[in-house]
């Protein structure tokens, strides 16, 4: 059996598969009723792959319905909710539980509690904090925090730069520093709210020599052993309380937050859409219970029952969805063909063995090839071997013929003793000689 060895470097986020095509002219009147779409809510049971997409749809108006399937990865948000750290009895450096402290200001303006906030890390090593806080001494006054961070590094990367360290002053907060991330504050602001309206500070990273970073991880807020973040800053601006300017000079401060993050796992989903010619549509989502979504993920698996001509099948190539894997996918394709029950049409099973990021995965799906398929006229018509279990290209066939003729020292297929090449292959389309 001939095998097609193909390689692909194509990585797709979303791919569509469909059974049929419709046009607006097929609409019967002013139908506004969407099709009925039936899919299982979930498929699979912990297997390292996923099944062929399958759905059924109907339309009360009798119009033809097109079903498309879309493979996508539903990933949890990387954003974390900011929470007030819980110190218990471990107040350590500070007099009150707080999320921000200002130094070089009157004591009553030093401590701030969290109202709400969010930490957003990005894949490019940047991150943002958005938060609102209020003064512990003046609860009607507070600030809106907007802070941007750059140069996110692991401990190995951070500590490889001379005179870079981690900060751990309180009990039980530094043991996990090799697992922390370290950032540099690029720009940030405190904007006064309530009684502090009119207050405004520009913040910069402290210390200026970046000996310590803005730390993120277990115990990283240098305040409590919980997962969170913290770091120092310098502040330049004005502090106002009920219209009165509060004397300040050389203000610096400290952020310390607890993070509450979504630790759920990413999920594979098929999103099905059933559409009719009157532009009515219905959408359904199907969860795929797979044990792992890393490595090569086949994105364009056809819907069950899809009909392919031999040439369409010959031209089909896999496309891949990536999750935490940037390597090209190496894969092989093979085909097995049998007949459908009570039909002369062929059921072709496509098998794919794929490898990426040291993860191997195999896939199988089936499509229908009508027995009366007429091949289109193009430069590379399709060929089937006589055993009927593999589709190959005319280029493969011509190579087999050429090798056979060479081995038999023949130059013409009509020569005696050479006609048995037809025992190997059957040409089911001309090489363009019969095309109009």
Secondary structure, DSSP 8 states (H G I E B T S, - for coil): ---EEEEE--EES--EEES----GGG--SS-----EEE--SEEEEEESS------EEE-TT---EEEEEEEEEE---S-EEEE----TT--TT-SS--SEEEESS-GGGSEEEEEEEEEEE-TTS-EEEEEEEEESSSTTEEEEEEEEEEEEEEHHHHHTSTT-B----STTSSTTGGG-EEEEEEEEEEEEEETTTT-EEEEEEESTT-SB-EEEEETTTSS-SSEEEEEEEEEEEEEEETTEEE---SEEEEEEEEEEE-----EEEEEEEEEETTS-EEEEEEEEEES---S-EE-----TT-B--HHHHHH----EE-SS--S-EEEEEEEEEEE-TTSSSEEEEEEEEEEETTEEEEEEEEEEE-TT-----SSS-EEEETTSS-EEEHHHHHHHHHHHHHHTT-S-TTSTTTGGGGGTEE--S-SSTT--
